[in-house]
């Protein structure tokens, strides 16, 4: 018990002083095992774990989806997505904000990066919203929150990582994320509608009288929609595996980028591949570090200590999921999103299995919670990404702007907790 408590305290201290979570978990796992068994066995355990995971075929889906996202990001399709959404919602109160939510959902789904979505849509949507007098709190709030949508809407890298760690079918997870993703889009749009109804000055200008957006933008995004359908349809139809789908998606994204005048020089290819490699390396560092820490945690019996504590509290399956959710929400204010996923899932997995919790349902819940962590203070990475582009924006006003969207995400979380069918309906229907 003392060893487990000390390991957790040291891990938290390392994270609080700014050590990246991948490095922190690797250090605690490695040196903890070294103190228990010696330096030689610790090196052998760590090396074997990294080698086995590096050779894991299923993990190859991650760099391929990352590469697909990089190519989509560099294809500069975000402008057309925004224009297509604006053509549909321009007559609504706060139409530009509604358009931003939909464009973020579309771009985030194919890009797969929350930070890239937030950064891109800041450049695309913010000039229009400022030109028509939208308050910065609404504009930055909707962009920061909208950027999180790509984590839930498939194909999603966090869902892939959860599926690998929890040994769940990735296709089922992708299907399970569809209704929650759509629910979040509707709740965000509802938040904009309520906000602009209560405070009309937040979106004062009516854009209905301005010249309409180029409706040809809708046709321009058809290849992106086609790629999205091909990748997910191939997985759901069992035509190809998630890894094969990711490879096809990466090739398709490269073709789309080239037809749009991108990726035509060796330099652009090198930059794109280097960006994908850098992102993948950062993700794999977190994965390897968390798995080494999980091995150490299993060695010292941490999951079983947690299991005994849960049995003593007599929480029941629903109470257990709620307790883990609360812990994840608190961690989301400090830790990186993927780190939370990789820390909590291996540690609590024995308790979840013992309580017979639906792990597809739980996976969507935990991914939704780490979505929230991207916009909740004090870390709120999406907010800081938007701030890095809008240097003249007030940070406190930006965090106030995301709070209504945090409430919307909490509403979605409560609905999913109370009505698991929101998650399980489509997977149960198709599989």
C-alpha positions in Angstrom: 0.0 0.0 0.0 2.8 2.4 0.9 4.7 1.7 -2.3 1.6 2.2 -4.5 0.8 5.5 -2.7 4.4 6.7 -3.0 4.5 5.9 -6.8 1.3 7.9 -7.4 2.5 10.8 -5.3 5.8 10.9 -7.2 4.0 10.7 -10.6 1.7 13.6 -9.6 4.6 15.7 -8.4 6.6 15.1 -11.7 3.5 16.2 -13.7 2.9 19.3 -11.6 6.5 20.5 -12.0 6.1 20.3 -15.8 7.5 16.9 -16.7 5.6 15.5 -19.8 3.4 12.7 -18.7 5.0 10.2 -21.1 8.4 10.8 -19.5 6.9 10.9 -15.9 5.2 7.5 -16.2 8.3 6.0 -17.8 10.6 7.3 -15.1 8.3 6.1 -12.2 7.6 2.7 -13.8 11.3 2.1 -14.7 12.9 3.3 -11.4 10.1 1.8 -9.3 10.7 -1.6 -10.8 14.5 -1.1 -10.5 14.1 -0.5 -6.7 11.9 -3.6 -6.4 13.9 -6.0 -8.6 17.2 -4.3 -9.6 18.4 -2.3 -12.5 19.0 -5.2 -14.8 15.5 -6.7 -14.6 14.0 -3.1 -14.9 16.0 -2.6 -18.2 14.9 -6.0 -19.4 11.2 -5.4 -18.6 11.2 -1.9 -20.1 13.0 -3.0 -23.3 10.8 -6.0 -23.7 7.7 -3.9 -23.3 8.8 -1.3 -25.8 9.9 -3.9 -28.3 6.7 -5.9 -28.1 4.5 -2.8 -28.5 6.6 -1.4 -31.3 6.0 -4.7 -33.2 2.3 -4.7 -32.4 0.5 -4.5 -35.8 -2.6 -2.9 -34.3 -0.5 0.1 -33.2 0.4 0.9 -36.8 -3.1 2.3 -37.2 -2.1 5.4 -35.2 0.7 6.8 -37.4 -1.5 6.1 -40.5 -4.4 8.0 -39.1 -2.1 10.8 -38.0 -0.6 11.0 -41.5 -4.1 11.1 -43.0 -4.9 14.0 -40.6 -1.7 15.9 -41.6 -2.5 15.5 -45.3 -6.1 16.8 -44.8 -4.8 19.7 -42.7 -2.3 20.7 -45.5 -5.0 20.3 -48.2 -6.5 23.6 -46.9 -10.0 22.2 -47.2 -11.1 24.0 -44.0 -12.2 27.1 -46.0 -14.6 25.1 -48.1 -16.0 23.3 -45.1 -16.7 26.6 -43.4 -18.2 28.1 -46.5 -20.5 25.1 -47.0 -21.6 25.3 -43.4 -22.2 29.0 -43.7 -24.4 28.5 -46.8 -26.7 26.4 -44.6 -26.7 28.4 -41.3 -26.2 32.0 -42.4 -29.9 32.9 -41.8 -29.8 31.8 -38.1 -29.1 34.1 -35.2 -25.4 33.6 -34.6 -25.1 31.9 -38.0 -21.3 32.2 -38.1 -21.0 30.5 -34.8 -23.3 27.7 -35.9 -21.3 27.3 -39.1 -18.1 27.2 -37.0 -19.4 24.3 -34.9 -20.4 22.3 -38.0 -17.1 23.1 -39.8 -15.1 22.1 -36.7 -17.0 18.8 -36.6 -16.3 18.0 -40.3 -12.7 19.1 -40.3 -12.0 17.5 -36.9 -13.5 14.2 -38.1 -11.1 13.8 -41.0 -8.1 15.7 -39.4 -8.3 13.8 -36.1 -6.3 16.5 -34.2 -8.1 18.7 -31.7 -5.3 21.3 -31.6 -5.0 21.4 -35.4 -8.7 21.9 -35.7 -8.8 24.7 -33.2 -5.8 26.4 -34.8 -7.1 26.1 -38.4 -10.7 27.2 -37.6 -9.3 30.2 -35.7 -7.7 31.4 -38.9 -10.7 30.6 -41.0 -13.7 31.6 -38.9 -12.4 34.3 -36.5 -11.9 37.1 -39.1 -15.6 36.8 -40.2 -16.9 36.8 -36.7 -14.9 39.8 -35.7 -15.9 41.6 -38.9 -19.6 41.2 -38.0 -19.1 42.2 -34.4 -19.2 38.9 -32.6 -18.0 39.1 -29.0 -14.6 37.4 -28.5 -15.9 35.3 -25.7 -18.5 33.6 -28.0 -16.1 33.4 -31.0 -13.2 31.9 -29.1 -15.4 29.7 -27.0 -17.1 28.1 -30.0 -13.8 27.5 -31.8 -12.1 26.0 -28.7 -15.0 23.8 -27.9 -15.6 22.9 -31.6 -12.0 21.8 -31.9 -12.7 18.9 -29.4 -15.3 17.3 -31.6 -12.8 15.4 -33.7 -11.8 13.3 -30.7 -15.3 11.7 -30.5 -16.3 11.7 -34.2 -14.7 8.7 -36.0 -12.0 8.1 -37.1 -10.5 9.1 -33.7 -7.0 8.4 -32.5 -8.0 8.4 -28.8 -10.7 5.8 -29.5 -8.1 3.7 -31.4 -5.7 3.9 -28.4 -8.5 3.0 -26.0 -9.5 0.0 -28.2 -5.9 -1.3 -28.2 -5.4 -0.8 -24.4 -8.8 -2.2 -23.4 -8.8 -4.9 -26.1 -12.0 -3.7 -27.6 -13.1 -3.8 -31.3 -12.1 -0.4 -32.9 -15.0 -0.7 -35.4 -17.5 -0.9 -32.6 -15.9 2.0 -30.8 -16.1 4.1 -34.0 -19.8 3.2 -34.4 -20.4 4.0 -30.7 -19.0 7.5 -31.1 -21.3 8.5 -33.8 -24.5 9.4 -31.8 -22.5 11.0 -29.0 -20.5 13.1 -31.6 -23.8 14.2 -33.2 -25.2 14.9 -29.8 -22.3 17.2 -28.9 -22.7 19.1 -32.2 -26.4 19.7 -31.5 -25.7 20.7 -27.9 -23.0 23.1 -29.0 -25.4 24.6 -31.5 -28.1 24.8 -28.8 -25.6 26.6 -26.6 -24.9 29.2 -29.3 -28.7 29.6 -29.8 -29.4 30.1 -26.1 -26.4 32.4 -25.7 -27.4 34.7 -28.6 -31.0 34.7 -27.5 -30.1 35.8 -24.0 -27.3 38.2 -25.1 -28.1 39.4 -28.7 -25.1 41.7 -28.5 -22.8 38.7 -28.5 -23.6 38.2 -32.2 -25.1 41.6 -33.2 -24.8 41.6 -36.9 -27.3 39.8 -39.2 -25.3 38.3 -42.1 -28.4 37.3 -44.0 -28.3 40.5 -46.1 -24.6 40.1 -47.1 -23.8 38.4 -50.4 -24.1 34.6 -49.8 -21.1 32.3 -49.5 -20.0 30.5 -52.6 -22.2 27.4 -52.7 -19.7 25.7 -54.9 -17.8 25.1 -51.6 -20.3 22.3 -51.0 -19.2 20.5 -54.1 -15.6 21.1 -53.1 -15.9 19.1 -49.9 -17.5 16.1 -51.6 -14.1 14.3 -52.0 -13.5 14.7 -48.2 -17.0 13.3 -47.5 -16.2 10.4 -49.9 -13.0 9.6 -48.2 -14.7 9.7 -44.8 -17.4 7.3 -46.1 -14.8 5.0 -47.7 -12.7 4.7 -44.5 -15.5 4.1 -42.1 -17.7 2.1 -44.5 -14.8 -0.2 -45.2 -14.3 -0.8 -41.5 -18.0 -1.4 -40.8 -18.5 -3.5 -43.8 -15.5 -5.6 -42.8 -14.0 -5.0 -46.2 -10.7 -4.1 -44.6 -9.2 -3.8 -41.1 -8.8 -0.5 -39.2 -5.1 -0.5 -40.1 -5.8 -1.0 -43.8 -8.5 1.7 -43.6 -6.1 4.1 -42.1 -3.6 3.4 -44.9 -6.2 3.9 -47.6 -7.3 7.1 -45.8 -3.7 8.4 -45.8 -3.3 7.7 -49.5 -6.7 9.2 -50.3 -5.9 12.3 -48.3 -2.6 12.7 -50.1 -4.5 12.5 -53.5 -7.0 15.1 -52.3 -4.2 17.4 -51.2 -2.3 17.0 -54.5 -5.5 17.8 -56.6 -5.8 21.0 -54.6 -2.2 22.1 -55.5 -0.6 20.8 -52.3 2.1 18.2 -51.7 3.5 18.9 -55.2 7.1 19.4 -54.1 9.6 17.2 -52.2 9.8 19.9 -49.5 6.1 19.7 -48.8 6.2 15.9 -48.6 9.2 16.0 -46.2 7.4 18.6 -44.0 4.2 16.5 -43.9 6.0 13.3 -43.1 8.2 15.0 -40.5 5.1 16.5 -38.8 3.4 13.1 -38.8 6.5 11.4 -37.4 6.8 14.0 -34.7 3.2 13.6 -33.6 3.4 9.8 -33.7 6.7 9.9 -31.7 5.0 12.0 -29.0 2.0 9.7 -28.8 4.1 6.6 -28.7 6.2 8.1 -25.9 3.0 8.5 -23.9 1.9 5.0 -24.8 5.2 3.3 -23.9 5.6 5.3 -20.7 2.0 4.6 -19.5 2.3 0.8 -20.3 5.6 0.6 -18.4 4.0 2.3 -15.5 1.0 0.0 -15.8 3.3 -3.0 -15.7 4.9 -1.6 -12.5 1.5 -0.9 -11.1 0.4 -4.5 -11.7 3.7 -5.8 -10.1 3.1 -3.9 -6.9 -0.6 -4.8 -6.9 -2.1 -1.3 -7.4 -5.2 -2.5 -9.4 -6.0 -5.1 -6.7 -5.7 -2.5 -4.0 -8.1 -0.3 -5.9 -10.4 -3.4 -6.4 -10.4 -4.1 -2.7 -11.2 -0.4 -1.9 -14.1 -0.4 -4.4 -15.5 -3.7 -2.9 -15.3 -2.1 0.5 -17.2 1.0 -0.7 -19.8 -1.2 -2.4 -20.2 1.3 -5.3 -21.8 -1.1 -7.8 -21.1 -0.9 -11.6 -22.8 2.5 -12.1 -21.2 4.0 -9.0 -17.8 2.7 -10.1 -18.1 4.4 -13.5 -19.2 7.6 -12.0 -16.3 7.6 -9.5 -13.8 7.0 -12.3 -15.5 9.7 -14.4 -15.1 12.2 -11.5 -11.4 11.3 -11.2 -10.9 11.7 -14.9 -12.6 15.1 -14.9 -10.2 16.3 -12.1 -7.2 14.9 -13.9 -8.3 16.6 -17.1 -7.7 19.9 -15.5 -4.0 19.1 -15.2 -2.9 16.1 -17.4 -2.7 15.6 -21.1 -5.7 13.9 -22.7 -4.0 10.7 -23.9 -2.1 10.4 -20.6 -5.4 10.3 -18.7 -6.7 7.5 -20.9 -3.5 5.4 -20.6 -3.2 5.9 -16.8 -6.8 5.2 -15.8 -7.8 2.4 -18.1 -5.1 -0.2 -17.2 -5.3 0.6 -13.5 -9.1 0.4 -13.3 -9.5 -2.4 -15.8 -9.7 -5.3 -13.3 -12.4 -3.4 -11.3 -14.4 -2.7 -14.5 -14.2 -6.3 -15.6 -15.1 -7.5 -12.1 -18.2 -5.2 -12.2 -19.1 -6.4 -15.7 -19.1 -2.8 -17.1 -19.7 -2.5 -20.8 -16.3 -1.4 -22.0 -17.5 0.2 -25.2 -19.8 2.4 -23.2 -17.1 3.2 -20.7 -14.7 4.0 -23.6 -17.0 6.7 -25.0 -17.4 8.2 -21.5 -13.7 8.4 -20.8 -13.1 9.9 -24.3 -15.8 12.5 -23.7 -14.2 13.4 -20.4 -10.8 13.9 -21.9 -12.5 16.1 -24.5 -13.6 18.3 -21.7 -10.1 18.6 -20.4 -9.0 20.3 -23.6 -11.1 23.4 -22.7 -11.2 23.4 -18.9 -8.9 25.6 -16.9 -6.1 25.8 -15.9 -4.6 23.8 -18.8 -7.3 23.9 -21.5 -4.9 23.3 -24.4 -7.4 24.3 -27.1 -7.9 27.7 -25.5 -4.2 28.3 -25.4 -3.8 27.3 -29.0 -6.5 29.8 -30.0 -4.8 32.4 -27.8 -1.4 31.8 -29.5 -3.0 32.9 -32.8 -5.2 35.7 -31.4 -2.5 37.5 -29.3 -4.8 40.4 -28.6 -7.6 38.3 -27.1 -8.1 38.3 -23.3 -7.3 34.9 -21.8 -9.8 35.2 -19.0 -12.6 36.2 -21.4 -11.7 33.2 -23.5 -12.0 30.8 -20.6 -15.4 32.4 -19.6 -16.4 31.8 -23.2 -15.8 28.1 -23.0 -17.8 27.6 -19.8 -21.2 27.3 -21.5 -19.8 24.6 -23.8 -18.3 22.8 -20.8 -21.8 22.7 -19.3 -23.1 21.3 -22.7 -20.5 18.6 -22.5 -21.6 17.8 -18.9 -25.1 17.5 -20.1 -24.0 15.1 -22.8 -22.0 13.1 -20.2 -25.0 12.8 -17.9 -27.2 11.7 -20.8 -24.7 9.0 -21.8 -24.4 7.8 -18.2 -28.1 7.6 -17.7 -29.0 6.3 -21.1 -26.2 3.9 -22.3 -28.3 3.1 -25.4 -27.0 6.5 -26.8 -23.7 4.7 -27.2 -24.6 1.1 -27.6 -27.6 1.3 -30.0 -25.7 1.5 -33.4 -23.0 -1.1 -32.5 -25.6 -3.5 -31.2 -27.6 -3.0 -34.4 -24.8 -3.6 -36.8 -22.6 -6.1 -35.0 
